[in-house]
């Protein structure tokens, strides 16, 4: 449910008319990377109950990147918005970084699970 609400919010913000002069204090690429990374993490939490961990990591990264790409394509239909390859790249980077962090956490937990102190 949280993932659906988050995705709906991203879609609404991504397709809302852009107001000239109104922006954020941080770079647009960083905002895209954080939003896509958060989407990947939420998708992982959703998928981990249905598939094994590594496919969940892969599918969550691909899903978040494709979702961001879909928003970029849909922005071409808005007169005040436009498609940017740099936004696609930032979405992919954010998703990939989160998926790497998830993978490292899984490996670390698997490695340390059998150890006793």
Secondary structure, DSSP 8 states (H G I E B T S, - for coil): -HHHHHHHHHHHHHHS---TT---SS-HHHHHHHHHHHHHHHHHHHHTTTS-HHHHHHHHHHHHHHHHHHHHHHHTTSTT----HHHHHHHHHHHHHHHHHHHHHHHHHHHHHT---
